[in-house]
Amino acid sequence: MTARPLLDSASPARAPDGLISHAVFRTMSETDAQLERFAWLGDDLAVAIWRRDTEIAETSYNKPGHHTLSYYMGGGYRTERGELPGLYGAPKRLCTLPDWHESSWMVRGPLRFMHVYFLPEHFTRRAVVELDREPRELTLADRTYFEHERIGPLCEGLAAMSWDGPDALLRANEVTHETLSHLLLSQSMPKPQQRVRGGLAPAVRRRLADFIEANLARQISLGMLAELACMSEYHLARMFRISFGMPPSAWVAQRRIEHARRLLKTTSQPLQQIADACGYADLSHFSHRFRDSVGAPPSRYRSALA
């Protein structure tokens, strides 16, 4: 996925133009809610902090088409979901609103909260690596008012950190990706009424994923993968896209970027050594691909996360 350019936080007085398609954000903008802060974090991830202080108001969402993670930062003691009367919010409580969900909320009194907006593929593309599942099998669960020992503190840290400037946005991007990994591990569920057809057998999918991870430093061809799966190149390409959610070339490119991010964060290896370990032809090619994907060159990424 090509990274959205790293932008400074938008003025809280107006809705950012790029969020016109984010239904939850648009719904909030049409209420009495005040937008305190907003930022694109790169990778088409967005975050916003809202404040409401109303005697009573109803807000509804109808299949927004994107996922939302909500984290209550203050108040909410008399706010409840219409489908779950008697269950009230409170600071440090979380809600997950998947792209397909429908809900109505009765808001009473002061409330301050953070929203993280992300696409379904942000959530499920981790499924192969982290859960040994196909992306098409899973979605975010619809959950109201829960606490989590890892997700809560990550949200607290994201809300407290600066979102101004490229380096701050890189750090916020990393925290958000870590949050989404914990969401996948704890809040994923089978897609409603989803019948999985076609695709690769689980053992073949696992074999291909492991082979790619072990050979990122090498040039990986479609023929190599087809031979490993005992399929024709044409058939493998079709089945791979179904089971991995993207073509083989895109999957390999994504895994190389993720491996590079990990090495930049956890080692002091020279950039050329990281480029070699991730299968890039030279340092210039590595820097170009990394910048296109992450939104900043490798050196800037490493210094920002130091």
Residue, then its C-alpha position, 0 to 999 in steps of 0.5 A: m500500500t502506498a503511503r499517504p504523505l505525512l501531513d501536519s495535524a489539520s486545524p481543529a476548526r474544520a474537517p480534513d478534506g481527505l476524510i470525506s469518505h470516512a463515515v464515522f468522522r463525517t457523522m461526528s462532524e455533523t453533531d455538536a462534537q468539537l474536533e480537538r486534534f486530527a492527523w493522517l499518520g501515513d498508510d491511510l491511517a487517521v486519528a482524531i480526538w473529539r470532545r462532546d458536552t451535551e445534555i442528551a443527543e443520539t448518534s447513529y452509524n450505518k455500515p461505515g465501510h471502514h473500521t474505527l477504534s474508539y478510546y474513552m479518555g474522559g467522561g462517558y459515564r451516562t453514554e450508552r449504546g441503544e442496542l445495549p441499554g444499561l452498559y455505560g462508558a467510562p475512561k479507559r474503555l474501548c469500542t471497536l466498530p467494524d466496517w459492517h456494523e450498525s449502531s445508535w448511541m445515546v450521549r449524555g453529559p461530557l465525553r472526550f474520546m479518541h478515534v482511530y480510523f483504518l481500512p479492513e485490509h489494515f486489520t486483516r493483512r496481518a492474518v497470514v503472518e500473525l494468526d496463520r489465517e487467510p485475510r478473507e476469513l476475518t473481520l474486526a469484532d463489534r464490541t462495546y465498552f471493554e478494557h485491554e491491558r495492551i491496547g488501552p495503554l497504547c491508545e493512551g500513549l498515542a493520544a498523549m504524543s505529538w502528531d505535529g511534523p513528519d518525525a512525530l507522525l512516524r512514531a504515531n504510525e508505529v504505535t498505531h500499527e502495534t495497536l492494530s496487531h493487538l486488535l487482530l490477536s484479541q478482537s478478530m472474528p470470522k466474517p459474518q456468513q462468510r463461506v470460504r471457497g477456492g484458494l490455497a490449502p492451509a498447508v500450502r499457504r503456510r509453506l509459501a509464507d514461510f519460504i518467502e520469510a526465509n528468502l527475502a534476501r533472494q530474488i523470489s520469482l513466481g516460478m519458484l513459488a509455483e514449483l513449491a506449491c506444485m502448481s502452474e504459474y497461472h494457477l498459483a497467481r490466482m490462488f495466491r491472490i485469493s488466500f493472501g489478499m494480494p498478488p505474490s509480487a505485492w506480498v513479497a514487496q510488503r514483507r520486505i518493507e516490514h522486515a526492513r522496518r523491523l531491522l531499522k527499529t531493532t538493530s544498528q546495522p548499516l543501511q546497505q546491510i539492511a538493503d541486502a538482507c531485504g533483497y533490494a538491488d542497491l541502497s538507492h532502490f531500497s531508499h526509494r521503495f521504503r520512502d514510497s511505502v512508509g512516507a520517509p527514507p530509511s535514515r529518517y525513519r530510524s532517527a525518528l524512532a530512536 
